[in-house]
Amino acid sequence: MDKISILISFRNEEDNIKKFIENVKNCFLEKKIKNYEIIFVDDNSSDKSFNILSNFSRIDQKIKIIKMKKRYGHSHSIQAGLENIDENNFCVIMDCDLQDPPELIAKNLDFNDKINTVHFVRKSRDDSFFQKIYSSVAYYVLYFISFGKIIKNAGYFKIIPPVVTKSLKLDCEFLPYWNYLITKHSLKNKIIYYTRKKRFMGESKFSFISLNPWLTYFGGLYHFKLNFIIISVISLILTNFIKFFSKNFLIDVTLNLIGFFIFANLFFFLIYILFKYRKKKIKCNYELINFF
């Protein structure tokens, strides 16, 4: 029988868990979808998240928990979740802060469609000004470098058919860029636009000054590294060529800033490549709760 696994990787989300579970239950009940499970991967939370989930799992067999023995990070937690999903299941990877509405899953899930990956693309997003800016710039760069293969404003929030679930389980990449990796294994793609909301409660752990967005950004570039290196080198040559003939102070300053941005991106990306080449997919240590 067809089933969908909703995979949640999180850390310290005690204020959002109850509301998230209620929303999933209500929207799936409304659409009369019974064959689902919610797999929470707790990345070694330090708040009451695990206790709250444990109480839910005792009364609801659809709620399962993977308790990481130490803090592995978001990407490795997703990996741990995928390791414990049946390869014949549909799958959705999402957060439990309710920025991405579970209603979209229930509304667009079709167990008869085992070909299309349904990509939920952000038409607009209710985030902070700076988060909107650097996310927009990152997506435009990734879209341009990949020649459109990385979908703009689409994260890993997608309905993934079983054939893609199986491929993801077999993947051995270290710190994969899940957005493109899902698209890469997809047979066909369907796009649904939506408005991304504010977090229900709490503060976002995804900030400009943290390492996570940069690893995600470079992870996307990694799949198109030759494109990025060639285009970056050509761009540096062009900016210096234009600056050589320019006699305008403002133009020179602008070109210097652009050149610095390109050079910094290229420099840190090359460091990232060396780091990634030396790493292999790690085996996470975790405890399975409510799995049968």
N, C-alpha and C positions, 0 to 999 in steps of 0.2 A: 504494500500500500504506500502511495506517495506521501512524503512528509517533508516539512521544512524545518530547518534548524536555524534559530536566531542566535547568532554568536555575539556576545558582549564582552569586550576586553575593557577592564576598568581598574581604577585605583582610587579609593576614598570617595565613594559616591553615596554615602549613607542617606543623604537627603533626597536622592532621586530614584532610588531602587523601587520603593513601594509604588510611587506614581507611575513609573515605567511599566511595571508588571500589570498594574490595573489597566493601563492604556492598551497593552498588547491583548490582554484577556477580553476586554470590551470590544475592540475592533474586530478581533477574530471571531468572537461570538456573534457579532452583528452579521458577518459574512458567512457564518455557519462553517467555519474552518476548525476542525478538531485535531487534525494531525500535524501538530507542531510541538517543538520543544524550545526552551530558552536556556542556552548554555552561558552561564556567567563565568568568566575567567578573572579571578581576583588576583591582581598583581601585587600580592603581599600588602594589602591595605592596613593602615594603622588606625583607622577609625572603627565604627561599629558595622561596617558594610557586611562583613562575613557573618556576624551574628544575625543580622536582619535576614540575609539570604538563607541561612540555615533554618530559621523558623519557617520561612516560606516553603522550603524544599521538603519539610516534614509533612506538610499537608497537601502538597501539589507535586505529583511525579513528573510533570512537564518541566519543572524547574531543576536544573542540574548545575553543579558548581565544580569548577576546577580551581583548586587552591594552590597557587604557586608557592613553593617552599622558600623562595627569596624573590626579590624584585628583579624581574628580567626585562621589563620594558614592554611597551605597547605592542610592537611588532612580534616579539617572541610569544607574547600572550595569545595573540591571534593564531600563531602557528600551533600552540598547544591546543587551542580550541579545535582547529581543523583536524588535528591528529585524532580527535575523538568524535568526529562527525561521520556518520555512515556515508560512504561514497555514493550511495544511491539517493541521498537526500538533496532537495533544494537547500540553499543556504543564503543567509543575509548576515553580513558583518556590519555592526553599527555600534554607536555609543548609547549609554542609558541616560543621557542628560536631556533627552527629548527635543534636541535641536532638529533631529531628523525624525519625523512623525511615523510611528508604527502603522498608522492608518494607511499609509502609502503601500505598505507590504500587502495588507489584507485586500486592498482595493485592486491591486495589479497582479496578484498571484494567480497563475493559471497552471495547475498541475499537468494539463494536457500539452502545454508548450514546453518541450524539453530542449528547444533549440536556442531561443532568444535569451540573452542576458539583458535584464532590465536595469538601465542606468538611471539613477535619480540625480538629475543635474540641477544645481542651484541657480534659479533665475534671479534671485536676490537673497541677501543674507543679513540678518539682524545682529551683526557683530560690531566690535569697536572699529573706529576709523582706521587705525593702523593695521588691524588684522585684515580688514577689507583690502587695504592698499597692497600689503606684501603678498596676500593670497592671490590677488588679481595679477600682479606682476609675475609671480611664480608660475601661475597657470598659463599665462600668455607665452612665457619663455618655453615652457614644456610643450605647449601646443605647437609652437613654431619649430622647435628643434626636432620634434617627432613627426613633423609634416602632417599634423592632424590626428596621429594615432593615439595620443593622449587626449582624452576628452576634456575640454575646458570646464572648470567648475564642477567636476564630478569627483567625489571621493570614492571610498570603498563601499559606500551605501548603495548596494545593488541587489537585485534578486538573481541569484546565481543558480543556473540549472545543474543537474547532477553530473553531466559530462565535464563541466568546469570545476565542480567540487572535487571530482576525482583527480583532475590535473593539479589542482592546488595542493592536495594531500601528498602528491608525488614530488612536488617541487623541492629542491634542496638549496635554494639560494639563501644566503645570509642577509638578514634585514631586507626582505623583498619590498618593492614598491607595489603594494597590493592593488592600487587603482589600475595601473597598466597591466600588471600580471593577470588580473581577472580578464581584462579586455583581450589580452594576447591569446588566452586559451578559449575565448568565446567563438562560437560558430557564427552567430548573428547577434546584432545589437539593437536594442530598442531604447529610446530616450524618453523619459518622463521629466518634465520641468516642475519645480516646486520652489516655495519660499522657505529658506532655512530660518528657524526661529531662534530666540535667545535661549540660553540654558534655563531649565526649569528652576534649578537651585544651584548655588555654588559658583566658584570661579573656574574659568577655563585653565587647563594645564598646558595648553598649546599657545606659547607666546613667542614673539619675535626674538627675544634674547635667550630662549631655551634652545637646546640642541635638537629637539625633536623635529621642528619644521625644516631645519636645514638638512637633516638626514633624509627626511621625506623628499625634499626638493632634489637633492643629489641622487637619491635612489631612482627618481624618474629620469634624470639625465643619464644615469648609468646605462640604461637600455639603448640610448642613442648617443653614446660617448664620442664616437668618431664624428658624427654630425656637429656636436657641441664644440669639440676641439677645433675642427676646421673653421666653423663659422666664427668662433671667438678670435682665432688668429687673423682671419680676414678682416674682421671688424676692428681689431687693434691697428692693423696696417692702414685701413681706411681713415680712422680717426686721426692718426698721426700724419697721414698724407694731407688731409683737409686742413689740419692745424698748421702745417708747414706753409701753406699759401694764405692762411687767414691773418688778417691784421686787426681783427675786432676782439677787444678784450673779453666781452661777454661770451662770444663764440668760443674763444680759447678756454675760458673757465668751464663752460659746458662740456666741451670735448674732453677736458682733463678729468672731469667727474665721470663721464661716460667711460673713458678709457680705464680709470681706476676701478670702476664697478666691474667691467669686463675682465680685467686682469685678476682682481680679487676672486671673482667667481671661478675663473680658470685655475688659479693657483690652489684654492681650497678643494676644488673638484679633483684635481690630480692627486692631492693627498688622500681624498676619500677613495679614489680608485685603488691606490696602494694599500689602504686599510682593508678594503673589501676583498681584494685578491688574496689576502693573507688569512681570511676568515672562512670558516665553513659553518654550515647550519648546525646550531648547537642543540643538544638534547636537554630540554628543560626538566627539572625535577618538580613534580606536583602531585597533589592528592585528588582523586576523583570522588565526588560526593553525589549520591542519588543516581549513579549510572548502574544500569542492570544488564 
